[in-house]
Amino acid sequence: MAFPEPKPRGPELPQKLLKTLDCGQRAVRAVRFNVDGNYCLTCGSDKTLKLWSPLRGTLLRTYSGHGYEVLDAAGSFDNSSLCSGGGDKAVVLWDVASGQVVRKFRGHAGKVNTVQFNEEATVILSGSIDSTIRCWDCRSRRPEPIQTLDEAKDGISSVKVSDHEVLAGSVDGRVRRYDLRMGQLFSDYVGSECGWGCEAGREGGGSTGDPSLTCLPTPSLPPGPITCTCFSRDGQCTLVSSLDSTLRLLDKDTGELLGEYTGHKNQEYKLDCCLSERDTHVVSCSEDGKVFFWDLVEGALALALPVGPSVVQSLAYHPTEPCLLTAMGGSIQCWREETYKAEGGTG
């Protein structure tokens, strides 16, 4: 008699705090995993970028060269280079091993909110409050960008890159996807749940009293300012966060609204969102000191993870494991699943 196969274990959520690291950067503006999840980057309001081994709690290198706070950073596919952008309007290319500045790209008229490498790490894409995305050739000595995407009507808050697409979120309430293979632009309008009766539809920064936070201006018109966008890991959907405390899952090809996720608070600040490593859960920062997890398909709240008393400004999810990094104030926190056992002993 054959026994039935055991049911596969459901996805585990990172809810056990492993480490809290005081980064020594005043406020941590953003935390980012590298491509394989072994290391992470923290962007500081003290003008520095730091490279860490988060599970060990070890600082590996500090990168200094920005003239103002660092707002975002990304690592290359081979871990040899970093790029960063910040309040000094500059985009900086770094050599990981030496810690030296390789190139400084200037051309944005305002602070740089977001930076990304392309797949081969030959081009850096940067999004700014000047409403443009600029593409910088890492191999050329020419100072100007090789392309400028200026379709947005307000500041760029988020840029994500796949092998042939650029996904951009803007304060003008639209998510734009540039298909580089087809040479086409798709624009999805994300309406606000603010009583204006707006809906999602497809078409063919102020200062804040808390020095650790980045505040987005809220227009008086119907569009809900986009704070973060990302691709699902299977590349079929896009996740969009906006200042009406709502996340929306859109079909990438049709723009159809597949799901809405609410319960967190996001009305004032630029906060991160993402999908879990297996696309099973939607994850978002919140202004009430928690990280929220929703079941992707059912839309039900699965976990409200308490992080601390302040705003969870940034988060990063490990590419292959249930491991979460959060940033609050001047520190980052590393979370793992309850069954996680650290090397050489218990977690």
C-alpha positions in Angstrom: 0.0 0.0 0.0 1.4 3.3 -1.0 1.2 6.2 1.4 0.2 9.6 0.0 2.9 12.1 -0.5 3.2 14.7 2.3 1.8 18.0 1.4 4.4 20.6 0.5 5.1 23.1 3.2 3.5 26.5 2.8 5.6 29.6 2.4 7.1 30.8 5.6 7.2 34.5 6.4 10.2 36.2 8.0 9.0 37.2 11.5 11.9 36.3 13.8 14.3 39.1 14.4 17.9 37.9 14.0 19.9 41.1 14.2 19.6 44.8 14.6 22.4 46.8 13.1 23.1 50.4 14.1 24.5 51.7 10.8 26.1 54.9 12.1 24.8 56.9 9.1 22.3 59.1 11.0 19.1 58.2 9.0 19.1 55.1 6.7 17.3 56.2 3.6 17.2 52.8 1.9 18.4 49.2 2.3 19.1 47.0 -0.7 20.2 43.4 -1.1 22.9 42.6 -3.7 22.0 40.2 -6.6 22.5 37.0 -4.7 21.3 38.2 -1.3 24.6 37.6 0.6 25.3 41.3 1.2 23.3 44.5 1.5 23.7 48.2 1.0 22.5 51.0 3.3 22.1 54.6 2.1 22.7 57.2 4.7 21.8 60.8 5.3 25.4 61.3 6.3 26.4 61.2 2.6 27.8 57.6 2.8 26.9 54.2 1.3 27.8 51.1 3.4 28.2 47.5 2.4 27.3 44.8 5.0 27.1 41.1 5.6 23.6 41.3 7.3 23.5 37.8 8.8 26.9 38.3 10.4 26.3 41.9 11.2 29.6 42.8 9.7 30.5 46.2 8.0 32.6 45.4 5.0 33.2 48.8 3.4 32.1 52.5 3.5 31.8 54.4 0.3 32.2 58.2 0.6 31.9 60.6 -2.4 28.4 62.1 -2.4 27.9 65.7 -1.6 24.5 65.2 0.1 22.4 62.4 1.5 22.3 59.1 -0.5 18.8 58.0 -1.4 19.2 54.8 -3.4 21.8 52.3 -4.5 22.1 49.1 -6.5 24.7 46.4 -7.2 25.7 44.9 -10.5 25.1 41.3 -11.6 28.7 40.3 -10.9 29.0 42.2 -7.6 32.0 44.2 -9.0 30.2 47.6 -9.2 27.7 49.7 -7.3 25.7 52.7 -8.4 24.0 55.3 -6.2 22.0 58.5 -6.4 21.2 61.2 -3.9 20.3 64.7 -2.9 23.4 66.2 -4.7 21.7 65.4 -8.1 24.6 63.1 -9.0 24.7 59.4 -10.0 27.8 57.7 -8.9 29.5 54.5 -10.2 31.7 52.7 -7.6 34.2 50.0 -7.7 33.2 47.6 -4.9 36.7 46.2 -4.1 38.6 49.5 -3.9 35.8 51.7 -2.7 36.7 54.3 -5.2 34.5 56.5 -7.4 34.8 55.3 -11.0 32.4 57.9 -12.6 30.2 60.7 -11.5 27.3 61.5 -13.8 25.7 64.9 -13.6 22.7 66.2 -15.5 19.6 65.9 -13.3 18.1 69.1 -12.2 16.9 67.7 -8.8 17.7 65.0 -6.3 17.9 61.4 -7.6 15.3 59.2 -6.0 16.1 55.9 -7.6 18.9 54.1 -9.5 19.2 50.7 -11.3 21.7 48.9 -13.4 20.6 47.2 -16.6 21.1 43.4 -16.8 24.7 43.6 -18.1 25.6 46.5 -15.8 26.7 48.6 -18.8 24.0 51.3 -18.3 22.7 53.0 -15.1 19.1 54.3 -15.1 18.3 57.1 -12.7 15.0 58.6 -11.8 14.8 62.1 -10.4 12.3 64.6 -9.0 13.0 66.6 -12.2 10.5 64.2 -13.9 13.1 62.4 -16.1 14.8 59.0 -16.3 18.3 59.3 -17.6 20.4 56.5 -19.0 24.1 56.6 -18.4 26.7 54.6 -20.3 29.2 53.1 -17.8 31.8 52.4 -20.5 31.8 55.8 -22.2 33.6 58.9 -21.1 30.9 61.1 -22.5 29.3 63.2 -19.7 25.8 63.4 -21.1 23.2 60.6 -20.9 22.7 58.3 -23.9 19.0 58.7 -23.5 16.5 60.7 -21.5 12.9 59.5 -20.9 10.9 62.6 -20.1 7.2 61.4 -20.5 6.4 61.9 -16.8 4.6 65.0 -15.7 6.0 65.0 -12.2 8.9 63.5 -10.2 10.1 59.9 -10.7 9.8 57.9 -7.5 10.7 54.4 -8.6 12.5 52.7 -11.5 12.9 48.9 -12.0 14.6 47.2 -14.9 14.2 43.7 -16.5 16.1 42.3 -19.4 14.1 44.3 -21.9 11.8 46.6 -19.9 11.9 49.7 -17.8 9.2 50.1 -15.2 8.8 53.7 -13.7 6.4 55.1 -11.1 5.8 58.8 -10.9 4.1 61.3 -8.6 1.8 62.1 -11.5 -0.1 58.9 -10.7 1.0 56.9 -13.7 3.1 53.7 -14.0 5.0 53.7 -17.3 6.5 50.6 -18.8 9.0 51.0 -21.6 9.4 47.9 -23.8 12.8 48.3 -25.3 12.5 45.4 -27.7 9.3 46.7 -29.3 10.1 50.4 -28.8 6.7 51.0 -27.1 5.5 52.8 -24.0 2.6 51.6 -21.9 1.1 53.9 -19.4 -1.2 52.8 -16.6 -3.2 55.4 -14.6 -3.6 54.5 -11.0 -6.5 56.4 -9.4 -6.7 57.4 -5.8 -9.4 56.1 -3.4 -9.9 59.6 -2.2 -13.5 60.1 -3.1 -12.9 61.4 -6.6 -14.2 58.2 -8.1 -11.0 57.5 -10.0 -10.1 54.1 -11.4 -7.1 52.4 -12.9 -6.8 52.7 -16.7 -4.3 52.2 -19.4 -3.1 54.7 -22.0 -1.2 53.5 -25.5 9.3 66.6 -2.8 8.7 68.5 -0.2 10.4 68.6 3.2 9.3 66.8 6.4 9.9 67.3 10.0 11.4 63.8 10.5 15.0 64.0 9.0 15.0 60.2 8.4 12.1 60.3 5.9 11.6 61.3 2.3 8.3 63.1 1.8 6.4 63.2 -1.5 4.2 66.2 -2.3 0.6 65.3 -2.6 -1.2 67.1 -5.5 -4.7 68.3 -5.1 -5.7 66.6 -8.4 -7.2 63.0 -8.5 -4.1 60.9 -9.3 -2.5 59.1 -6.4 1.2 59.7 -6.3 3.1 56.5 -6.9 5.7 55.7 -4.2 7.1 52.4 -5.4 6.7 49.9 -8.3 8.2 46.5 -9.0 7.9 43.5 -11.3 6.6 40.1 -9.9 9.4 37.5 -10.0 7.7 35.6 -12.8 7.6 38.8 -14.8 3.8 38.6 -15.5 2.6 41.4 -13.1 3.5 44.7 -11.7 2.9 45.8 -8.1 2.2 49.5 -7.5 2.1 51.4 -4.2 0.5 54.9 -3.9 -0.2 57.5 -1.3 -3.8 56.4 -0.8 -2.6 53.6 1.5 -3.3 51.0 -1.2 -1.2 48.6 -3.2 -2.4 47.4 -6.6 -1.4 44.3 -8.6 -1.7 44.9 -12.3 -1.4 42.5 -15.2 1.7 43.7 -17.0 0.4 43.1 -20.5 -3.2 44.3 -20.3 -3.1 46.7 -17.3 -6.0 44.8 -15.7 -6.3 45.4 -12.0 -5.8 41.9 -10.4 -5.9 42.8 -6.7 -5.8 45.5 -4.1 -4.2 45.3 -0.7 -5.0 47.7 2.2 -4.6 47.9 5.9 -1.2 49.6 6.1 -0.7 53.4 6.3 1.0 55.2 3.5 -0.2 58.8 3.1 2.8 60.9 3.4 6.2 59.2 2.7 8.0 57.4 -0.1 7.9 53.8 1.2 9.0 50.5 -0.4 6.9 47.5 -1.4 7.8 44.2 -3.1 6.8 40.6 -3.5 8.1 37.6 -1.5 10.8 35.3 -3.0 8.2 32.9 -4.4 5.5 35.5 -5.4 3.2 34.2 -2.7 2.9 37.4 -0.7 2.8 41.2 -1.2 5.0 43.0 1.3 4.9 46.7 2.2 6.4 49.2 4.6 4.0 51.2 6.7 4.0 54.6 8.5 2.8 52.9 11.7 6.0 51.0 12.4 5.0 47.7 10.9 5.6 45.6 7.7 2.5 44.2 6.2 2.2 40.8 4.4 -0.8 40.0 2.2 -1.6 36.7 0.5 -1.1 37.5 -3.2 -4.1 35.6 -4.5 -6.7 36.0 -1.8 -5.7 39.5 -0.8 -6.1 38.7 2.9 -3.7 40.2 5.4 -1.4 37.4 6.5 0.9 39.2 9.0 1.5 42.7 10.4 5.0 42.5 11.6 5.8 45.1 14.3 9.3 46.6 13.7 9.4 49.7 16.0 7.7 52.9 17.0 8.5 55.0 13.9 8.0 54.8 10.1 9.5 51.7 8.4 11.2 53.7 5.6 12.6 50.9 3.5 12.7 47.2 3.0 14.5 44.6 0.9 13.5 40.9 0.4 16.0 38.2 -0.3 15.9 36.9 -3.9 15.6 33.2 -3.0 15.0 32.8 0.8 12.4 34.1 3.3 14.7 36.8 4.6 13.7 40.4 5.1 15.7 43.6 5.8 13.9 46.6 7.2 15.2 50.2 7.8 13.9 52.4 10.6 15.7 55.6 11.8 19.4 54.9 11.9 19.3 51.1 12.0 18.4 48.1 9.9 16.8 44.8 11.1 17.3 41.4 9.7 14.3 39.0 9.9 14.1 35.2 9.1 11.4 32.6 9.3 10.6 31.0 12.7 12.3 27.7 11.8 15.5 29.3 10.7 18.7 27.9 12.3 21.8 30.0 12.0 25.1 28.4 11.0 26.7 26.7 13.9 23.7 26.8 16.1 20.2 28.2 16.6 19.0 31.5 15.2 
